[in-house]
Amino acid sequence: MSVPKYITLAGGDKMPRLGFGTWQASESEVEDAVTAALEAGYRHIDTAAAYENEKAIGRALNRWIGNDPDRRKELFVVTKLPPSGNSVKHVEEFFAASLANLGLEYLDLYLIHTPFGFEYVPGDLHPKNPDGSMKFDFTTDLMAVWKELIKIKESGRVRHIGVSNMNEEQINRFTKLYKPECLQIEINVTCQQTSLVAEAKRLGIPVVAYSPLGSRAMAQVLAAKTGREYPNLLELPEVKSIATAHSRSSAQILLRYLLQCGVAAIPKSTSPKRIKENISVWDLELSDSEMAALRALDRGDDGRICDFSFFPGVEKHPEFPFKRH
Ligand SMILES: NC(=O)c1ccc[n+]([C@@H]2O[C@H](COP(=O)([O-])OP(=O)(O)OC[C@H]3O[C@@H](n4cnc5c(N)ncnc54)[C@H](OP(=O)(O)O)[C@@H]3O)[C@@H](O)[C@H]2O)c1
């Protein structure tokens, strides 16, 4: 099965189907990682104001672009409005800061990062109460925030706008006003989100899979906090046996699976070797029976890793997108 290397977005722009993730890559390591990713052939780079690494990414991007406007056109740069910006008053400020941090004149895609909002506290993207819980803004008006993103798109400073971590009801609500041009959600073999992906497909919204490898570093942090067990997707016997059959790595099998499912994926790595490995999946093909074996690993809601439990109290927010346990 051949997989196109791009997904065509509204208006005809092409988003590279395999992108590069940068969450939990610190300022000091991400600059080299993005440079290695560009050298390896990635052109879709994903970041977020909340990752606090946009400036270093901007340095790597601008060094690579140099004075060549065609190089900028080849790139697909994505960043996100942080939860503290989920209010009409603050969208423009956060968007302008991201653009300045990245040192770009325009972005390719700007996403609302989460449906829930935090209180706006200058200089603090993760404001906490004295008891350690997050300072949520329980009055988040997502449609009002969406209208602000639409205005920014109309201003020409971003080519596409979209949403992340939204559920089916939320994407339908957005669509009534203006169809999101991309939906970025967790998708991997244990959290396949088939119903949400089918709904996005029905609505004609391209889907990007985050944490495609199972976000091992985050899973370990969450396991220590919650006592929950998170499977290591790279070590699942079904994944390993398919990897052995193709003389490939588990990561390559996990990524190729998602591409053959029709979504885009944005694996993160700061290791030059793994950065190259993760983009070397175009000459690999999984059979129907291998696809079926991987499809069977889905654990539905129980397979979700990024459930935002690292933000204590998040389930109480009226826009919390996942099933409440
Ligand atoms: N919208 C959202 O709310 C949201 C949430 C989560 C993630 N994201 C985006 O999606 C990106 C990817 O998700 P993620 O970072 O959560 O997790 P991920 O890409 O599933 O996994 C990253 C982890 O896998 C390791 N890794 C990478 N390639 C590997 C390979 N070939 N073999 C073995 N281990 C490998 C990385 O370690 P090394 O770095 O040491 O290689 C890192 O610990 C993020 O970076 C971010 O850009 C978005």
The ligand as an ORCA input file, in Angstrom:
! r2SCAN-3c Opt
* xyz 0 1
  N      -1.169     18.475     21.204
  C      -0.773     17.931     22.336
  O      -1.378     18.106     23.404
  C       0.437     17.057     22.332
  C       0.654     16.161     23.400
  C       1.773     15.331     23.345
  C       2.631     15.414     22.263
  N       2.427     16.325     21.258
  C       3.378     16.460     20.124
  O       3.632     15.161     19.601
  C       5.030     14.905     19.672
  C       5.312     13.426     19.858
  O       4.717     12.940     21.030
  P       5.543     12.616     22.369
  O       6.754     13.458     22.426
  O       4.564     12.690     23.470
  O       5.929     11.099     22.251
  P       6.466     10.069     21.157
  O       6.940     10.754     19.939
  O       5.432      9.019     21.056
  O       7.685      9.432     21.932
  C       8.832     10.156     22.243
  C       9.698      9.263     23.106
  O      10.136      8.142     22.344
  C      11.571      8.093     22.291
  N      11.918      7.687     20.917
  C      11.822      8.416     19.781
  N      12.182      7.693     18.722
  C      12.544      6.474     19.179
  C      12.999      5.302     18.553
  N      13.177      5.225     17.246
  N      13.267      4.218     19.340
  C      13.095      4.273     20.693
  N      12.641      5.366     21.344
  C      12.362      6.463     20.585
  C      12.011      9.506     22.618
  O      13.277      9.484     23.242
  P      14.559     10.220     22.577
  O      14.211     11.665     22.431
  O      15.629      9.966     23.605
  O      14.812      9.534     21.279
  C      10.931      9.964     23.589
  O      11.182      9.487     24.900
  C       5.490     15.785     20.839
  O       6.868     15.911     20.911
  C       4.719     17.033     20.546
  O       5.342     17.775     19.522
  C       1.312     17.111     21.273
*
